[in-house]
């Protein structure tokens, strides 16, 4: 097998598939780590403490991920600039998740959980490294392949991982708890990624000097995220996309179970049916067209379609159904229509964002994007909770909640996000915002000197 390298004008599709398999394996390890809440519950009774430990990820995203991404634009080692962060991260994560089910008390367990959160953010350069390998012209179909694998992982995880925490497996004279098998499965996934990257991935040294460093230390790195004016349009684009992806969050299961009276199994059926349709119909269709259509137009049409469908669903439930309670069939039909439209936008989004990121600032941009996403999502998640609380206080009997009113907040945020997106598109059309990720991309094949062999 040939070495997979960065900065090529075009790469074999087998490289893309292998990279997406590795990315999917990483996601499987992340899904395995989702059992940490149940592990913490074994030793910690307070949900406040459990939630506080889990929420440290937001803090580490700012203090750990942002500097790692920022400085990965500005360093070079004989092993590359992104790969050292990712390799060290995955090695530590594999050890942590191997030891986690062996922790016998709250203190070592909490230390291991915190180490997981820290070193997962150290490996935040992973996505940037993948985008440096996959050229702009192939990123759309690559994203479609990744989305297909992600849907397969959701289905696989629901069978292999979800619900297995309390199981006990007896085989060959050994008795292993499900908790241990879940974590050790995640460990194997990370070990596979480490071996694959160590053997088959190589970074080529970027052409030209690194970006100007306007400061030093963690404070300098964080300050510089917004000092790069060329990245402001990208932050605006991501801000609008987070507004448009506002969901019900923790209110969604309450809407299903408390307000509409459905079971948790009904919720799972809804997700499973939608996942199968996406896996075998929608995503393959998206993959055929994603690199043949202007990505900004494709994403814009998707969000407009989503807004129209959200309004239609709200009107249907609130004003047409006599009991204001959709059936499972209604939810699957409307949900699948939203999912189909959303898949077109979702597959186009990541390649679209990187179209406007200068190649020498990809790490800095990713750090800034993470910050913008986190802050905006924090605002929208708390906003929808406040909306439901006050709407119910004003329009519902005392002690009852209208969780479905959250759709009004979603529609409002989607409309606001569309406004920012239209402004972004107008500036692109006028030439004020340029696709620097495409126009500034200089592959090795075009930059190699006559005396320098092409990679």
N, C-alpha and C positions, 0 to 999 in steps of 0.2 A: 504493500500500500504506500502511495506517495505521501510526503509530508504536506499537511494542510497549512497554507501560508496566508498572511495578510497582504493587502494592497495589490491584488491582481485585478485586471480589467474584467476578466470573466473567469469563473471557476467551474469545474465539473459539477454536475448536479448530484453526483454521488457524495461530493464534499458537503453540499447543502443538507442532504438527507442524514449523513453521519453527524453533522453539527446539531441538527434538530433532534436526533436520537439522544445525543449527549445532553441537550437542554431538557428534554423530556425526563431523562434519568435524574437530573438535578431537581426537577419539579416533584418527582416521586419521593425523593428524600425530604423535600419541604413538606409534602403531604404527611409523611411519616412523623415529622416533628409536630404536626398538629395535635398529637396525643399528649403533648407536654402539659396541657391544661389538666387532664385527668391524672397525670403523674403528680403534679403539684397538689391536686386535691387529696391525694393519699396522706400528705404530711401537713397541709395547711387548710384550716377550716374556713378562714375568712375570704370571701370572694373579693373583698377590696384589695387584700394583699396579692391575691392571685392575679387580678386585673392590673395592679400596679406593676408587678414584675413583668407581665406581658407587654405593657405599654412602654417599657424602657426602649423598645425597638424604635419608637419615634425619636427619642433622645439620641440613641446611637446612630440613627440615620443622619442626624445633623453633625454629631461629634466625630463619628468614625467614617461613615460612607462618604460624606462630602469631601473631607481631606484626602481620602484614598483616591477617589475619582479625580479630584483636582490635580494632585501630584502625579497621577499616572499619565497626565499629559506632558509632564515636565521632567521626567526621569528617563534614563535608558540603562538597562543592565544587559549582560550577555544572555540573559534568559528572556529579555523583552521588557515591556513596560506595564502591560496589563496582566500578563501571565503570572508573574511572581506573587501578586496580590491574590489571584484566584487559587493558585496551587497551595499557598500557605493557608488560606482560608479553608479550603476543602479538606486538607489533611487534619487540621485541628477539629473541624466539624465532625469528621468521621470518628475521631477518638472520643469526642464529647458524646455523640449519640450512641457509641458502643458502651460507654460507661454509665450512661443515664439510668437504664433500668436496674443497675447494680447499686445505685445510691440507697443507703439504708436509713437516712434521716433527712430532715428538712434542709440543713445547712449545705451539705455536699450537693444535694439535688438543686438547690437554688443557685449555687455557684456554677454548676454545669449549664443550667438554663441561661444564665446571664452570659456565660462564655459563648453559648450558641448564638445568642442575639448579637454579640459583639463581632464574632468572626464571620457571621453571615453577611454583615455589612462590610467587612474587610474585602469580601469577595464580590462586592457590587460592581467591579470592573468587568465581570463576566459578559454581560450583555453588550458592552461597548466593544469588547474583543471580538464577539461574534459579528457585530456590524462592520468591523474593520476587515473581516475575512470575506464577507458576502458583499459583492459590488452593488452599487445603487440599482442597476438594471435588473438584478435578480432578487432583490429584497422582498418584493411583493409576493411572488410565488413561494419564496422561502417562508414568509409569514403565514401563508395559507397552509403549507405543510406543517408548520409548527402548531397552528390552530387545530388542524386535524388530529395531530398527536395529543394535544391537550385535551380534546374531547374524549379520546380513547383512554387517557389517563384518568379522567373523572369517572368513567364507567368502571375501569379496572380498580381504582381505589375504593369505589363504593362496594366492591365485592371482596377485595383482598385486604384492605386496611380498615375501612369504617366498620365499627361494630365488633372488631376482633380483639379489642383491648382486654376484655375480661375472659377471653377463651383460655383454655389450657390444652396444650398439644402434647400427647404422649407418643413417642416413637423411638425405637431402638434402645429402649431402656431409659430414655431421658424424658423428663417432664419439664416443658418450657411454657411459661405464661405467654399469653398473646401480646402483652406489653413488650416483652423482650424481643419477640419475633418481629414486631413492627419496627422497633428502633434498629435492630440489627439488619433488617431489610434496607432501611435508610442508609446505614453504614456501608453496606455493599454497593449501593447506588453511588455513593460519594467516592468509594475506592475505585469503581469503574471509571468515573470521570477523571480522577487523578491520573490513573494509568493511561487513559486515552490521551489526555492533554500532554502528559510527559513524553509519550512516544510519537504522537502524530501532529502536534500543533506547534508552529513556529511563527514568531513575529519578526517581520522585517523592519529595520530601522527606518523611521519616517524621514521623508525628504524635507530639508529645511530646518531652521532652528525651532525650538519649542516656543510656545506662547510666552508673552511677557509676564513676569511674575510681579504683581503689584504689592505683595506683602509676604510675610512669612508666618509659620505656625498655623495652628488651627484657626485662630481668629482671622489671619490673613487669607486663608483658603476660603473661609465662609464669606468674608467681605468681597473677595474677588469673583464670587459666583455671579454677582450682579454688576460688577465693574465692566464686564465684557458686553458692550452695547450691541455687538453682532448677534448676541444670544437673546436679546430682549424679545424679538418677534417669536422665537421658539417658546419662550416662557408664556407669552400671550396665547399662543396656540394651545399649549397644554392646559393653561388656566381655563380656556373655553371648553376643552374636551372633558375636564373633570366636572365642570358645571353640567355639561350635557349627559354625563354618565351618573348623575345623582340617582341613587336608589333608595329603597325603603330601609335598607340595613336590617338592624335587629327588629324593626317593626314588621317586616314581611311575615315571619312565622306567626307573630301575634295576630296579624290580619287573617291568615289562613286558619288558625286554630281557634282563637277566641271570638273573632267577629263573624267569620263564615262557618265555623264549626267543623272544619276538616281535620283529619288525622295527620300525624307525621308521615305515615305511609303514603297518604294521598300526595303530600308534598314531594316525596321521593319519586312517585310515579310520574308526576309532572316533569321533574328534572330528567328522569331516565328517558322518557319518550322524546323530549326535546333534544337530548344529547344524541340519541340514535339518528334522528332526522338530520341534525347538523353533521354528524360523522359521515354519513353515506350519501347525502344529497347536497346540502347547502355549501359546505366548505369546498368539496371538489369543484363545484360550479364557480365559486369565488376565485379559486386558484387558476381557472382557465382564463379569467378576464383581468385579474388584478394588475398585471404588468402591461396591459394593453390600453388601459384607460388612465387619464390624468388622475393622479391619486387625490389631489385636492378636491376635484369635482366629485369623485367617487365618495369621498368622505362626507362632503357637503350634502349630496343627495341622500346619503344614509341617515344623517342626523335630522334632515327635514322629514324623511319618512318616519323616523322614530317619533318625532314630535307629533305628527299627524296621527299615528297609531295610538300614542298615549292619550291624546285628546279623545279619539274615537272610543277607546276602551273605557275611559272615565264616563263619557256620556252614555254609553251602552249600559254600564252597571248602574249608574246613579239615576238615570232618567227613563230607561227602557225596560229593564228587568223589574217586575212588580215587587219582588222581595229584596232587590238590591244585592243579590247573592248569586254570582256566576257558578255554573256547574264546572266540574273537572274538564269536560269537553270544551267549554267556553275558554277556560284558562289555558288549555293546551293550544287551541287555535290562535287566540290573540297572542299568547306567549311565544308561539312559534313564528308568527308573523313578525313580531318585534325582534326575535332572535335572528331571523333570516336577514332582516334589514341591518341589524346591528353587526352581523358577521361581516358584511361588506365594508362597513366603516371600521370595524375592529382590525380586520386584516390589513386595511390600507393605512391605519394610523401610525404604527411604528415606523414603517418605511417613509411615510410622509414627514414625520418629525425629523428624521435623520437627513432628509433632503435639504433641510434648512440649517443644519449644523455644520460649521466648518470642520474639516477632518482633524485639524490639529487641536480642536477644542472639544472633542467628543466626551472626554471624561469630565471636564468642567461643566459642560452642558447637562450631562446626565445627573451630576450632583445638584445643579440648580433645578432641574426638572423634578427630582425627588422631593426637594424642598417645597416647590410650588404645589405639587400633588398633595403632599402631606398636609400642608396648611389649608389648602382649599377643601380637601376631603374632611378635615377636622371641622371646618365651618359648616359644610353641608350636612354632615351627619348629625351635628348638634342642632343645626337649623331645622331639620325635618322633625326631630323630637320635640322642639319647642312649638313648631307649627301644629303638630297633632295635639299637643297638650292644650294650647290656647284655642284652637278651632273647636275641640271637644268641650272646653269650658264654656264657650260662647253659644254653641249650637246643639249640644247634646245634653241629655239628662245628667244630673250630678252622679259622679262615680262611674260613668261609661265613657268609652273612647271610640272615636271614629277613625280607625287606623287608615281606612281607605282615603281619607282626606289628604294623606301624605302625597297622593298622586297629583294634587293641585300644586304642591311645593315642587315636585319633580318636573311638572310641566312648566312652571315659572322659571326654574333653573335652566331647563333645556332651552327655553325661548331666549333667556339672557345669554346663554352660551352661544346660541346661533347668531346673536347680534355681534358678539366679539369675532366669531368665525367669519361672518360676512365682511367685517372690517378688515380682517387679515387677508381674505381673498381679494378684496379691492386693492389693498396695498401691493399684493403680489402682481395683480394685473397691471398696475401702474408702474411696476418696476422698482418700487421703493423697497420692497422685501425681495431678496434674491435667493434662489435655491443654492446656497453656497456649498452644500454637501454634495451637489452634483457638479457644478461648474468648477469647484475647487478641488475635485478629486483627480489626482495625477497617479495613475497606476505605475507599477514598476516597469511594465512593458514600454511605457512612453518616456520614462525618466532615465533608463539605463544608458550609460555612455557607450560609445563604440567599443571601448576596451573592457567594459564591464558586462559580463554575460547576463542575459535576462533570466529571471528566476523561473 
